[in-house]
Amino acid sequence: MRSLVFDELMAKDLERLAQHLGEVCEPSRMEGVYWLHLPADLLTPEQAEHAACGPHRVALVLEEGSLRLELLVRAQNSLRCACTGYATPAQRQFLLGFMDRLVTDLGLST
């Protein structure tokens, strides 16, 4: 799995991060997992055509001392579909920007 990991996060930062992610992302049924939905204008043509499979989203996994952003764009309503795949360059740029804003906005120590 391709992913971006911010590690060596402090416990106090993890608590604030969990609260923030719970507000700006969709919490998963699994503890520590949050879904970040991709904006419609960043979807590939195939993802846009497969609106019934969506929303299209990526997982953020908050683990002990780290936050992992998976770069696999998943469809909420379909486990195996051609609209699932690794983030495009534009989607990766959006995801990197999201992670950078987390560090800045929350004042995370990395």
C-alpha positions as CSV (number, residue, x, y, z in Angstrom):
1,M,0.0,0.0,0.0
2,R,1.3,3.4,-0.9
3,S,0.9,5.9,1.9
4,L,2.3,9.0,3.5
5,V,3.2,8.7,7.2
6,F,3.8,11.4,9.8
7,D,5.5,9.7,12.7
8,E,7.0,10.5,16.1
9,L,3.9,12.5,17.0
10,M,3.5,13.5,20.6
11,A,0.6,12.1,22.7
12,K,-0.8,15.6,23.2
13,D,-0.8,16.1,19.5
14,L,-2.5,12.8,18.9
15,E,-5.5,13.8,21.1
16,R,-6.0,17.1,19.2
17,L,-5.5,15.4,15.9
18,A,-8.2,12.8,16.7
19,Q,-10.6,15.5,17.7
20,H,-9.9,17.5,14.6
21,L,-10.1,14.5,12.2
22,G,-13.4,13.6,13.8
23,E,-14.7,17.1,12.9
24,V,-13.4,17.4,9.3
25,C,-13.5,13.8,8.2
26,E,-16.0,11.0,8.4
27,P,-15.1,8.7,11.3
28,S,-15.0,5.0,10.4
29,R,-16.5,2.2,12.4
30,M,-12.9,1.2,13.1
31,E,-11.2,3.2,15.9
32,G,-8.6,5.5,14.6
33,V,-9.7,5.4,11.0
34,Y,-11.1,8.5,9.3
35,W,-12.4,9.0,5.7
36,L,-11.4,12.1,3.7
37,H,-13.7,12.6,0.8
38,L,-12.2,13.9,-2.4
39,P,-13.7,17.0,-4.0
40,A,-15.8,16.3,-7.1
41,D,-13.6,18.4,-9.3
42,L,-10.6,16.1,-8.5
43,L,-12.3,12.9,-9.4
44,T,-11.0,11.1,-12.5
45,P,-13.5,10.8,-15.4
46,E,-14.1,7.1,-14.4
47,Q,-14.7,8.0,-10.7
48,A,-17.1,10.8,-11.8
49,E,-19.0,8.3,-14.0
50,H,-19.2,5.9,-11.1
51,A,-21.0,8.3,-8.7
52,A,-23.1,5.4,-7.5
53,C,-20.0,3.7,-6.2
54,G,-19.0,6.8,-4.2
55,P,-18.3,8.9,-2.5
56,H,-14.6,8.4,-3.3
57,R,-12.3,8.8,-0.4
58,V,-9.0,8.0,1.2
59,A,-8.3,6.6,4.7
60,L,-6.4,8.4,7.4
61,V,-5.2,6.0,10.1
62,L,-4.3,7.4,13.5
63,E,-2.0,5.0,15.2
64,E,0.3,5.1,18.2
65,G,2.6,8.0,17.5
66,S,1.7,8.4,13.8
67,L,-0.8,9.4,11.2
68,R,-0.9,7.4,8.0
69,L,-2.6,8.7,4.8
70,E,-3.3,5.9,2.4
71,L,-3.0,7.0,-1.2
72,L,-5.5,4.5,-2.5
73,V,-8.8,6.2,-3.5
74,R,-11.6,3.9,-2.5
75,A,-15.3,3.9,-3.4
76,Q,-17.6,3.7,-0.4
77,N,-20.2,1.5,-2.1
78,S,-18.0,-0.8,-4.1
79,L,-15.1,-2.9,-3.0
80,R,-13.9,-4.0,-6.4
81,C,-14.5,-1.5,-9.2
82,A,-12.3,0.1,-11.8
83,C,-13.0,3.5,-10.1
84,T,-10.8,2.4,-7.2
85,G,-7.1,3.1,-7.7
86,Y,-4.1,5.1,-6.5
87,A,-4.4,8.9,-6.3
88,T,-3.7,10.8,-9.5
89,P,-1.0,13.6,-9.3
90,A,-3.7,16.2,-8.7
91,Q,-5.4,14.1,-6.0
92,R,-2.0,13.5,-4.4
93,Q,-1.4,17.3,-4.4
94,F,-4.7,17.9,-2.6
95,L,-3.9,15.2,-0.1
96,L,-0.4,16.6,0.6
97,G,-1.9,20.0,1.1
98,F,-4.4,18.5,3.6
99,M,-1.6,17.0,5.6
100,D,0.5,20.1,5.5
101,R,-2.5,22.2,6.7
102,L,-3.0,19.7,9.6
103,V,0.6,20.3,10.7
104,T,0.3,24.1,10.4
105,D,-3.3,24.6,11.7
106,L,-2.8,22.2,14.7
107,G,0.8,23.2,15.4
108,L,1.9,19.6,15.4
109,S,5.4,18.8,16.4
110,T,7.0,16.6,13.7
